[in-house]
Amino acid sequence: MTGYGPSVPLTRSLPQSSVVVTGASSGIGAATALLLARRGARLTLTARDPHGLAEITDACRRVGALVAAVPLDVTDPDAVTRLAATARHRHGRLDAWINNAAVALYGSLLDTPLDEIRRTFDVDLYGYLHGARAAAPHLREAGGGVLVMVGSLLSELSMPHIGAYAVAKHAVLGLSDALRQELRGDRISVCAVLPGSVDTPLFGWAANRTGRAVRPAGPVVSPGRVAWRIARLLESPRRQVHVGQAAALAALQWRLAPGLVERVCAWYGRDAHFVPDRTAPPSTGNLFEPVPGGRRVTGGWRGRDATRAGAPATLAGRG
């Protein structure tokens, strides 16, 4: 690979490629798995919830895809290493790895229990590092490949009440940049995907220490839109992409006037994350254990009046 940014796509066509997707039982991961299955990729899927993982695996197989399913927790580096070996063994090689598994935590960084903050970092950051370390040797063996890091608009800017998640996603962007530099000579593209709010179960399953019922800060895009962007990156890698016009506009404004945007985010974020007049008891959500209930691609947030609170001009845009 020459130059700073990634330029090497999959070394063979998508229908012939072996792809790992983490966090595949719901949300962006499930949408990505289904899209890649329809396009003929050979998949190795993982998530903590064996029931949800089995459902998404069956759905992918019904459209004719070759799929291996491996339930695990991405905070276990040995398990992630075995996942990469399974993909290599079942499909003959490994061509792409999509780091996507994530959890969310709502609460003050100064007051939330430290074990919950550490757990957020363990999943959202170290889970990605474990994936990269497991994937890289197999991608090299295949002659190159693509490593996709699913970040967030909060990889670049922050909002109140969701600080632990924002810190972890900031670190994902730094991790992506560092890996890209380390892998310059290995024909491995490292691509960061930065969506705004996405209609996934993440918000309903989030740990919550605020006392208020949470919702995504609008506007909200579909997980299928993020999945399409991820699939596109496998064939045409880019260093970093935003998903949704609102995310792209907010990121641009952040670069041009960071102080102003920071103040606007502090004001907007006071209430944007919460359902009006609805309380919620303290909960660890799915931080430590998966939420039962099987596969869910979306969270049912799109179209709800409670989640369509108008963003201020500095954050607005069509999802």
N, C-alpha and C positions, 0 to 999 in steps of 0.2 A: 504494500500500500504506500503510495506517495502522497505527500501533502498532509495537512493537519486533519481535515475533515474526512469522514468515511466515504469511500467511493466504490467498495466492492460488494456487489449483491450476492445472493445465493449462487453457489458454483454450479448448480443444476436447477432445472425447472421446479417450480413449486410442487407439482404433482409427484415429483421424484424425491422431494426433500423430506428430511426428518426434523421435526420441530417439537421442542418442549414448551409447554405453557404451564406456568405456576399460577395458583389461585384460580383454577379452571372450573370450579363448581358453581360460580356465580358471577354476575356483573360482567366487567370487561373481559375477564378470562374465559367465561362461558361463551360470550358472543364471539370472541376471537377463535376459540376452538371450533365452534360451529361453522364460522366462515371459512376457516382453513380446511375443515373437513369437506365442505362443499367444493372446494377448489382442488381436492385430491391429495393434500399433504398427508404424510405419515406422522401421526401424533403420539406424543407421550404426555399425558395429562396428570397433574397432581393437585391436591388440595387436602385440607385436614379432614373434611367431612366425607367419610366413605360413601354415604348414601347419595349426597348431592353429586359426588364425583362419578358414581355408578350411573346416575341418570344422564349426565352430560355425555359420558362415554357411550352409552346406548344410543343417544340421539345422534352422535357423530357416526357411529357404526351404521345406523339406519340409512345414512346417505352414502354409504359405501366406503368410508374411510377405514384405514388400518389404524387401530388405536390401542395403546397400552395405558393402563391406569395404575398409578402408584400413590396411595394415600400416604401423606407424610406432613410434617411440620417443617417449614423452611428454616426455622431457627436451629435445626439439627444439621450441622455441616456434614456429618457422616451419611445421614440419610439422603441429603442432596447429592452427594458424590455418587451414592448408589443409584440415584435416579438417572444421572447422566449415563452411568454404565448400562442401565436397563435400556435407555433409548438407543444407545450404540448397539447393544446386543439384539434387541427386537427388530430394529430397522436397518441395521448394517452400518450406520454412521450417524453423525449428528451435524446438522447444517445450520440450525438456528435455535436460539434460546430466548424465551420471552419472560422476563422477570416482571411479575404482575401482582403476586400475593401481597395483600396489605390489610391493615386494620386501622381504625381511627379512634381517637380519644378526645373528648370534649372536656375541657376544664383548664384551670389556671396552672401554668407551669410552676408557680410558686407554692401552690397549695395541694395539687393532685398527688396522691401517693406515688413515691418514687418507683416502686415496683411496676406500676402501671405505665409510667413514662418509659422505663427501661424496656418493658415488653413491647411497646410501640416501636422503639428503636430496633429491637431485636428482629421483629418481623419486617418492618418497612425499610430498614437499611441493611442490617446484617444478613437478612434473607436474600437480598440482592447480591451482596458480596459472596455469599456461599454459592449462589447460582453461577456467578461469573467464574469463580475459582473451579467449580465442577465442570463447567462447559468448555472453558478455554482449551484444555488439552485435546478434547475431541474435535473442536472446531479446527484447530491446527492440523490434526490428523486428516481431516476431510479436505484440506487444502484451503480453508477459509470458511467464513460464514458470517452470520449476523447475530449480534446480541442486542436485544431491545430492552430498554429500561423504561417502564411505565412510571413516570413521575406525575406532576400536577402543575397547574398554574401556581400553586403554593410552593413549588420548587424555586420560584423566583421572588414572589412577594409573600407577605404574611397577613393574617387576620386574627383578631382576638378570639379566644375561646377554643382554638384548635391548634395551639402552639406546638404540642409534641408532634403532631402529624406534620406541621409545616417545617419544623426543624429536621425531621427525618427526610422529608421530600427535598428540602434544600440539599441535604447531604447526598441524596441520590443523584442530583445533578452534578455535584462535585465528584462523586464516584464515577459517573459516566465520563466526565472530562479526563480524570486521571487514568481510567482504563483505556480510553482512546489513545492517549499518549503512550502507555505501556505496550499496546498492541499494534502500534503503527506498522511494524514489519511483518505481521502475521496474517495479513489479508482478512482480518476480523473487523467488521464495521460495528461500531457502538452507537446506537441511536436512542436518543432520549425523546419520549413522547409526553407532552405536557398538556393534558386536557383541563378545561375548567370543570365545573360541577357536572357529574355524569349520573344518569338515572340508574343507580345500582342499589343493592341492599346495604351497601356500606354504611349509610347514615342510620338506617333503622337498626343495624347491628352494632353500632359504635358504643364504646364505653362512654359513660356520661356522668360527670361530676358537677354539672351546672345547676341542677334542679329544674331545668326547663327542657321540654321536648324539642329534639333537634330535627332539622330539615336541611337539604342542600341549599346553599346560597345561589339563587338563580342568576342568569338563565341556565337551564339544564339541557345537556345534549344526550343523545342516546348512546348506549354502550356499543351498538352496531356501528356508529360513526367512528368511534375510537378503534374498533376492530378493523374497519376498512383501512384506516390510516396505518395500523400496524402491519397488515398484510401488504400494503403498498410499500412500506419500508423494507420488507424482506426482498423485494425485487428491485427497488430503487432507493437505496439507503440515503439518509440525510443525517447530519449531525444532531439536529434538534428540530422538532416540529410541535406546533400548538394545534389543538383540536378545538374548533369553534371560534367564530369571529370574536366573541367576547374575550376569550382567553388571549388571542393574538393582540387585540387592541389594548387590553390591560397590560400585557407584557411590554408593548411598545411605549405606552404612557409611563410605565415604571422606569424604563431606561431614560426617557426624556426628562421626567420630573419626579424622581423617587421620593423626595420629601413630601410633595403634594399628594401623590398617590398613597403614601403611607398614612397620611392624615385622613384621607378619604376612606381607606380600608378600615382604619380604627373606628371611624364613625359608622360606616356601613355595617361592619361586622358586629357591632353591639347587639343588633337584633336580627340580622340576616340569616343567622344559623338556626333560629328558633321559630317554632309554631306559636303564633300569638295566643296568649292566655292559656297555655297548656303546660302543666308541670310534669316532671318525671322523677322517679326515685333514683338514688345513686345506683349505678350499674357498671359492671365490668364488661358488659356486652359480649363480644366474641374475642376479646383479647386473649384469653387463656384457653378457651374451649370453643369449638365451632357451634354456631346456633343451629339446632335441629330444624328440619323442615324441608330438606331436599334442595334440588336445583332451583335457582331463581336468577334469571338473566337480568331483569330490571327490578327496580325498587318501587315502581308505581308512582314516581314523583312527577313525571311530566304531565302537564295539564291540570294539576291540582292548584286551586287558587292559593292555597297556603304556601306554595313554593314558588309562586310567580311574582314575588315581590320585586318591584322595579328596581334595577340597579341604578346607581347614580350615573351621570353622564360619563365620568371617567372610567366606569367599569362596564358600561352598557354595550350591547351588541346582540346580534342574532345568534342563537345557539346553533 
